[in-house]
Amino acid sequence: MAETYNPNQGPSHPVLPVDFNHDDVMIYIEEGVSNVLARGEDGSWNRVDADEVHSNQSEEAEEEAEEEAEEEAEEENKTADGTDNNGWERLWEYATEQHIKAKDSLVETLDSTRKAIDNVQVHIKNLDRSLIFFHLEDRFVKLKPSDVLQFFWNNCADTPCAVCKNQFVENGSPTIRTVSIEPAFEHLTHVHFRVYNRHAQCLQRENVKYLTVSHAWHEEIAIANGSGTSTPIASIRVVETLCKIIFATVETLSPVIGRVEVWHDYFSVPQWSQAIKENLLLLIPTIYAASWACLVHLDEFPFSSVQSLLSNKDNDEEVSKILRSFYRSRWFKRMWVVLEYISCEKAHLLTSDFQIFYADWERDKGTFHELWSFMKTKEHLLRFSEGLNGVSSRFKVQIYRRRRPASLTYAEAFSIIAGKQCSIHRDRFLAICGFLDIGSHMDLALKIPKEADLACLFVAWKCLEAGDYTPLLLVPGFSSFEEAEVVGYTWLVGHEKMIALPGNELGSQTSAPHYPVIIRNNAIRPCLEHTGAIEQMRNFGFYGMDVIEQLLNIVDCILAWHGCKATGFLMAIKRVFHFTSELNIGGANFEEDVAPLLESLESSTGQSQDDRLRQASKLAKILGLSHDNASRHNHAWIAGNTLCLVRCPGYNALSTFRLYLFRGRSPETQVQIYRIPGLGFENSYPNGVGVLLSGKRIVGRMFYGTPSCSCKPMDLMGFVEIE
């Protein structure tokens, strides 16, 4: 501790206590300015200019650092934290910090910012010969670039919270770590950064303006993470990324938000401290939502492409080239970036050459969001044979980002990340927790199982407990994507493989179930309505088939089962196609128009296929299923490929339903259909959703299954156990 100042020998202002190991130096604040006192040979105290102290000391420290650099490069890795306890360096750190706080700005002048930028640019080219200096809350650290990765990933950058000064405790709120550039001065010849550690609540309370970065990992860094061993090339890549990103943010955004701090998982997440890492992964939505903006780093999309797009936006040939380059970026293939992008308030583009595409007029949503929205309008220029067949799912993410629903279902979260690349399968369920409000991050971090299959069951069960039926409605994988059934939980999907199946895109929930309690006595026993038992089935190849051909095949089936009465036909056809408005059954000319067509199609003797297709085309026009508006039925495949003749349990009436029987789940007994009363989705009918059971096993689902007879629903209600 510094010696207490004697009022008889100088200013009457109280001296600030300074925790560094030097008895001949002290600091005090006078009119918002930091002052440094040094003890002379005669024991008296003399005022010293703070800049001079820093300048002289920095020159000496860095000259010494340069002399030591070659020796250190030959030594084995020393202590991971690389702590330097030099009192003068810590003196300057403290004095500068107080001086900055008094002026309420870390970057004092544009000149010092420019020096910092120039300093970083120089040393990016010479990283193998440089030292990296990190200023922390309670110490000062200098590291070789090859040691930086393990310094951050082993959590050696931990300090008390920069706001509340409390320590970070195990199983508590984890460290939100940001990094900024340290003000540069003429005498500095190495790269200097400042590291801030804060609790999430402290970060938000202080309204810290920081930036998050959403990116795809470099291969060498991913390998180092997986192996638990740092390599020089991986560590230098981390340093290079840190330098270039902070340089870009200071250059572009410091005039807008002042001091620039960056959160980036290369240096903000201790990757090798598993408990802290998982806690932070569960906090991803909070971290990105609270940031001033997110920078989406497309590391294969240069700034020249942005410039070309802006100048050639009406040139389809040029736009198509840029579109391909845009969607080939690795960012679109990764899983975690989806959660990051959806969570943030605004997203700006960071290009592969580390330039930020920023414009004042796009502050609300961000340039990346606007750029992606523009790309959406040009999707017709892409040919799916070019290896970009994942573009449709990528657009889906953009749609979710635009809509920003208050809450998602398990199926929505599942379909957003299914098919995305993720190194550790269990992490998918941590990500789903991020999409869904199923508990605090600290509670989830303690309870979510370590095994992927159990983690999947844990999250799905949490959703069922909350009244979300969608874990029971997911289509399982088949063929090479088939998963082993979990004993007692045969309905579970995604525990081994999570693939992007169109059948799992249920859309948002549009109507709530009448009976939301699903779990009773630790078993799945919802209250369901018995719709009936399947007596006959006929499979159809709906996928890729012309809408008129579809209709003709379906009409033939319905006529064979129910005859050609117009009213009965219309009741059946409504459970086959997703009509957006009520058909005018019983209208003035409806039966008059439909009946002759049905009679003609039923007695097809002497008619060619072309004649029958013309009849079906007329019928399609009446039903609103013509080519012109067939796009409304693009999601009809979600209801399945099978027409079933179902017998009602009440009056034994026979009705036609379109059902989805899951491949790989062959029924062992007669299939029973149960409606989930009230439940509806964007791509279903309200009160038309249900499950197909063989015994207690789910073997399929129903999406267009509105009531088909005059049975009273309450007479058919009961608790149904599902395993």
N, C-alpha and C positions, 0 to 999 in steps of 0.2 A: 504494500500500500504506500501511496505517496505521503510524505510528511505533511502534517497540518500546517497551513499557512499562518504565520504570525502577523496579526493585524498591525503591529507597530512597524512592520517592515514593508508595507505595500498597501494595495487597495483593500477596502473594507468588504468587498463582495465575498461571499462564501466560496470556498474552493470545492469543486466537485470531487467526490471520491473516485479515484481511478484505480482499477484492479489490474495493475501490471507491476512487474518486479523490477522497479528502478527507484531508488531512494532520492535521486538528485533531480527529479522532474515532477512538476505538478501542472494541473490545468484549472482554469476558472473561466466563467462566462461573464463578459461585461458588455451590456447593451447589445446582446444577441451575437456577440463575436467571441470566438474561442481565443483564449490567450494561454501561452505556454511560458512557464517560469522554470529557469534552470539555476541550480546552485553553483555559485562561483567557487574559486579556490579558497577565498576568505570566508566562505560560509554564507555570504549574502545571496539573495534571490534576485535574478535579473530576467526581465521580459525578453522573450525570443520570438521572432516572427515565425508563425506556424508554417507558412509556405517554405521559409528557409529551412526550418527543421526537417520538413518532409523532403525538400529537394536534396539537401545534403545527405540525409539518412538514406533516401531512396537510391542516390548515386552509389553510396558506399555499399548498400545491401545488394544492389544488382551487379556491381562490379565483382563483389565477392561471389554472387550467384553464378556469374559467367565463368569465373575461375573454377568453381566447383562442378559445373555442368558436365565437363568431360569426364571427371573422376566418377561422378554419380552414374553416368551412362554405362560405365564398366562394372558397377557394383550390382549385386543381386538386389531384388526389390526389398526395400527396407520396410519400416512400419507403414501400414496401409493409410494411416491418416496424414502422414507427412507434416505434422504440426511443427510450427516455428514459433518459439517463445521469445523472440527478440523484442525487448521492451520498447525500443525506439519505433519499430514498425507498429506495435500495438498502440503506442502513444499517438502516432499520426492517424491511425485508424480511428481512435476515439475522438481526437480533436477535429478531424475532418467531419466525422459523423455529427458532432454537436454543432459545428459551423453550418453544416448542410441543413440540419433540423431547424436552426434559427432562421434560415432563409427559405425553408420549406421546399427545397428542391435538391435532388441529388446531382443533376447535371446543371452546373451553375451557369454556364455560358455555351452558346453555340460553338465557340472556339474550342472549349474543352471537349465537347461532344465530338467535334471533327477530329481532334487529336486522338480520342479514343478509337474512333472508326479507323483512322489511318493506321494506328498501332495494331489493331486486329488484322487489317488487310496485309500488313507486312509480315506478321508472324504466322498467318495461315500458310504462307509459302515456305516457312522455315520451321514448321512445328517440331520436326525431329531434333532441332538444335535449340529450341526454346524451353523456358520454364513457364508454367502457368501459376499465377498467384491468385489465391482465393481468400477473400476477406469474410470471415464469419462473425457471428455475434460475439463470441468470447475468445477468438483466437485468429491467427493468421497462418495460412498454409501455402507452401510452394511445392509444386509437383512437376515431375517430368510428364510430358503428354502420355507416355506409356503407362503411367500410374493413375491417371484420372478415372478410368472406368472403375477399377476396383475401389477407389476412394469413395465414389458415389454409391456403387452397388452394394458395398459392405456397410453402408450407412455411417461412414466415418465423418460425413458432413453434418451430423446431428448436433444441435445446440438447443438451448432453451428457446421458447417462443419469442420472437422479436417484438411481440406486442405485450403479452401478459407476463413474460419472463419466467413462466412456469415450465417445468420439464415435461417432455412427452412420455406418457406412461404406457406400459404394455396393455394391450386390449382397450386402450382409450382412443381418443381422436388422433389419427395419424398426422405426421408432418406434411404440410403442404409447402413444398420447397420450390422457390423461384430463384432465378439468377438474373442479375443485371450487370452491365459493364461498369467498372469502377472508373471515375473521372481520370482522364489522362493528363499528365504534365510533361513538359518538354524533356525532362531527364529520364523518363521511364523508357525502358527498352524491352520490357516483357509484357505479356498480356495479363491484365488484372480484371478479376470479376468479384462481385459481391454476392454472397449466398444468404437468402432469407428463409428462415423456417418459422412457420406460423400454424396455429390451429385453424381449422376451417372457419370456426365461428369468429375468431379474431380477424381473419382475412376479410370476412364479409363486414364485420363491425367497423373496421377501419376503411372500408370501401377502397381497397387496394385495386388499382387498375393494372391488371396483369394480362398477359396473352397466353393462350394455350396453343399447342401445335398438334395437329392430327396428321399422322404420316404412316407409311409402311416401313417396316424395319429393314435396314441393310442386312444382307446375308451374313456378313462377317460378325456383326453385332449379335444377330440372332443365334449364331453358332456359339459365340462366347457365353451368351445367356444360358443356353441349353446345357453346355458342358460345365458351367460353373467355374470356368478358367478364363482369365483375361489374356488377350493377345495384343502385341504392340499395334497391329493394324486395326483391330477393333477399337482400342482405346484412342488411337489417333483419330479415327473416324468420329468418335464421340466428341473429341475436342474440336475438330474441324466443323462439325455440325453446330456445336455450341457457338463458336466464333462467328460463323457465317449467318446464323439465324439472328443472333443478337445484333450483329452489324446491320442486317436488313431492317430489323425492327426499330433500332435507334435512328437510322437514316430516314425511314419513311414515316414512322409514327410518333417519335418523340416530340415533333412540333405540334402534334394533335393532343397527346395525353400526358406529355411531360416525361417523367422518369419511366423507363420501360423495363418491366420485369417479365420473364418468360418461364412458363411451366412446360417442360418437355420430358417425356418418360425416359429418355436416355440419361438424364441427370437429376430428375425430380423424384424418381421411384427407385428405392433400394432393391434392385431386382433379386438380389441373393439373400434378402431378409424376408422369408416367405410370409410370415404373419403380417408384417407391415405392408408388403406388396398386395396381399389379398384385401386388406382393409382399404387400401387406396383404389384398387380396382372396383370395389363396391361403391366408392365415392366418386367415380368418374363422372356421373351425371351432375353432381354438385360442383365439382371442380370446373367443368366446362361451362355449366350454366352461369356460374359466378364470374367468369372471366370477361374482360372488356370485349374481347373478340377471340375467335379461333382462327388460326392460320392453317388452311388445308394445303399440305405440302405435296404437290404432284411432282415426284422426282424424275419424271420422264416427259415433262411438258414445259418447254422454255417460255420465257417472256415474249420472245419473237412471235410465238404462235398467238398470243393474246393480241399483239399489235396487228398481226396479219388478219385475225378474225375481225377486229374493229374496222379495218379498212376494206375488208372483202366480205362483209356479212351477207351481201346479196349475191355473191358468186358461189353457186352451189358446188361447183367442182372444188374450189379452194376450201369451202366450209367442210365438205366431206372429208378432206385430208386432215383437217384440224380435228374434226370430230373423232376420227379413228385414233389419232394421237392422244386425245383427251381420255377416251375410254380404255385405252390400253394401259393407262397408268396403274401401277400396282395398288394404289390406294383403293380403287374400286373393288378389289378382290378380298380385302381384309375385313375381319369381323369387328374388331374393337372400334375402328374408325366410324362405323355406322352409329354406334352409341354416342360417340363423341360429337359427330355432326348433328344428330337429332337433338342432343342436349343443349348445344350452344345457342345463344341468342342471335349472333351474327357470325358469318364465316367469310374471311377474305382469302384470296388465292395467294399462295407462296409457290413460285415457279421453281423449276429444276435448277435454274441458275441463281436461286436465292434472291429473287426480286418480289416484292409484295405489290400485288395489283390492288391499289386502294383508290377510292374515289369518294369525295365528300357526299355526293348525292346518293350513295348506296349505303349510308351508315346504318340504316335500320336493319337490313338483312345481310348485307355484305356482298362483295363482288363475286365470291365463289358461288353463292346461292343464285345470284342473278345470271352468272355465266352458265350454270347448270340448267337453269330454267330456259335459257335461250337454246341450249343444246337439245332440250326436250322437244322444242318446236321443229328441230331439224332431223329427228330420228328417222324420218322416211328416206333419208339419203344413205342410210346404212344398209348393207346387204348382210344378212345373218350368216351367210356362208364364209364371212371373213374372220371367223373366230371370235366374234363379238356377240355371241348368242346369249350372253349374260346381261346384255344391256337392259332388257325389260325389267329384270329384278333390280337393276341399279336405279332405273327411273322410279321404281316403287319406293325406294328409300327417299328419294327427293320429294315424292308426294307426301310421305309421312312427315317429312321435315316441314313442308309447307302447311299441312293441316294442323300439326302440333296438337293431337288429341289430348284431352285431360288425362285419360287413362287408356291403356292398351289391354287387350286380353292376352292370355298366355299364347294363343295361336298366332296373334299378330306379332308378338315379340319373336316367337319361334320362326315365323316365315321371313322376318326381316333379316335374321342372321343365318338362316339355313343355307348351306352351300358356300358361305363365306369361309375364307381360309383362317384357321386358328391353330396355333402350334400345340396347345394343350386342350383336349376335348372338354375337360371339366370347366375350363374358363368360359365356355359358352353359357353355362348356367349362372356363373357370376354376372355375365353380361345381361342375361334375362332378368336377373334381380335388379339390375340397373334400370331396365325399362319399366319394371312393375313396382308398385308400392306394396311390398309384402313384408316390410319390417325395417328396422333401423340397420344401418350398415354394420354397426358394432355387434348387434345381436346376430345378424346373418353370418358375420365373420367367425363367430364362435360356434355356430350350430351347423353350418353347411358341411356335409360330409366330404372327406378327402377323395373318395372313389367317385369316378364320373357317373356311373349308373345310379349310385345312391344320391349324388348331388342332383341328378335329373329328377329322381323320384321326390326328393325333398322340395324342390321348387314347384313341381307340378302339384304336389299334395297341398302346398301352401295356397296355391291358386284355387284348388277345389274347396279348401276350407273357407276361402273368401267368396264362394258362390260362382266361380268361373268354371263353366262346363267344358271349355274348349280343350283341355288336355284329353278328354274322352272322345273328341271328334277328329283328331288328327289321323291322316292317312299314313299307315306304316310303309316303310320301304319294302321293296320286293326284289327278287332276283339277286344280283350282286350286292344290293343295298339292304338286304333283309337283316334284321336284328334278332338275336336270341330273345325269347320271351322271358320276362322276369316273373318268377313264380309268385303267384298271388296278386300280380299287377300286370296282367297280360295286355292291358290297354296302353301301357307306357311306350312312347315313341321318342326316339332321339337319344337314347341312353348310350348307344354305341356309335351311331352315325346320324348326322343331321344333314339331310339333303334337301334341296329346294324342289319340292313337289308342288305343281300348280294347285293340286287338290287341297292344299293346306292354307291357301290364301282365302280365308273365310270372309274377309272384310271386317269392318268395324261392327260392334254389336249395336243393333238399332232398337231392340226391345228386350227388356230384362225378363228373366224367368219368373214365373209366379211363385215358384218354390225354390229359393236360392240355397237352402240347406242341403248339402250333398253328402257330407261326412256325418255319420251317426255311429257312436260307439266304436270309433276308430276303424270304420269300414265304409265303403262307398255304398250308400243306400238312399238315393234320391227318391223323391215322390214323382212318379211318371204316369203317363196315360197310355194304357195298352191300346195300340192302334190295330193290331191284328197279326195273323201269321201268313207267311208267304206260301202260296200254293203252286204258282207257276212263275218261271223266269224266262226272259228273252234278252240276250245281250245284243247291243247295237254298237257299231263303230262310229260314235259321234265325232271323234277327233278328226278334224280336217275335211269332214264331209260337207257338201253343199247343203244349205239350209232346206232347199226344196226336196232333195233326196232324203234328208233326215225325216222331214215331215211325212213323206210318202211311206217310208218304212214304218213309222210310228202309227200312222193312220191304219195301215193294214193290220197291225197288231191289235189296236183298240177295236177295230171293226170285228176282228175274229173273236175277241173276248166279250164285247158288249153290244154288237149289232150297230145299226146305222142311225139310231135316234140322235137328233142334234143336241138335245139337252144333256144326255148321258155322255156324248162325245166331248162336249165342251167341259164338263166337270172333270173328265179324265185328262184332257189336254192341258188344263191349268196346272196339273201336278207333274207335267213333263217339261214345260217351258216356263221361264221366269218372266211373266207379264208384269210390266211396270204399272199398268192401270187395269181396272176391272173390265173384263170383257162384257159387252152388252148382251148377255144371254137373255133371251126373251124379248128383245127389242122388236120393233115393228117389222123389220125385214130380215131379221137375223136367221130364223129358222127357214124362212123362204129362200134365202141365199145359200145356206149351208146344206140343207137336206138333199137337194138334187146332186150336189157334188159328192156327198157321202154315198148316196145310192149308186152313183156312177162308178165310184172307186170300189165299192163292195162287189158289184157285178162287173168284173173287168173283162168278161168274155169278148173277144174280138178287138180289144183295145191294145194298141202298141204301147211300149214303154214311154215313148214321147207323148202320146195322148194322155197317159196317166200323169206324167210330170206336168203337163199343161193344166190338168184338173187340180193337181196339188198346188200349182202356182197360184191359181185363182183362190184356193182355200187359204193359202198363206197370206195373200193380200187382205182377205177378210179378217184374219186373225192378227194381222200386224206383224207377220213373220217374213215379209218380203225381203229381197236382197237389199233394198235401200235402207231399211232400218234393222237389218239382222245384227248389227254391231251391238245392240242392246243385249243380245243373248251370248256374247262372247264368254261369259262366265258360266254358261249353262252346264259345261262339263263338270263343274264342281259338285253337281247333284248326282253324278255317276253315269255309268254306261248301261244300266240294266233296267228294263221295264219289268215290273213284278205284279202279279195278280194276287191281291191280299184279301183274306177273309176277315171281316169284322167280328170280334168276339161277342158282340151284343146281339145283332140281328142276322148274323151269318151272311151279310151282304158282301158282294165281291166288288173290289175297286182296283183301279190301276194306279200304281205309284212308280215314280222314277227313283231308284235307290243306288247307293254306292256300296257295293260289296267289296271288301278289301281283299286284294290278292295276297296269298300267303296265310290267310286266316280261314281255312276251309271249315264250314259249319259241320258240327258233329251231330246236331239234332235239328229239328225244324226251326227255322229262323223266326223269331218273334220281333215285332216292331213296337218301340215305345217312344211316344212323343214327349218332348220336354216342354210343358205348357208355357206359352208366352214368349219363349226365346226366339229371337230373330236376328239375322245378320244382314249386312249390306248386300250380300249375294244369295240370300235365302228369302223365303216368305216368312212374315211374322207368324209365330205359332205353327211353323212348318218344319222345325228342326227336331230330330230324334236319333236314337241309336238302334242298331240291329243286334240282337243277342242270340247266341246259340248256347243254351244253358246260362252260365254267368259271364261268358266271354263276349266281348264286343267284336263283331265280325263285319260291321259296316255302319253306315249312317244314312240319315234322311235329311234333305234340305228343302224339298218342295212339298212336304207331306201335310198339307192343310186337311182338316177334318173332311171325311168323304161320305159320311152317312148321318142319320138322325139320332145316333146314340147320344145319351147324355154323358159328357166328359166325366162328371163326378162318379158315375157308375163304373168307370174304367180306371180310376186312379188307385195307386197303391205304391208301397215301398218296394223297390227293385234292387237286389244286391248285385254288384258288379265286381268281378275280380280281374 
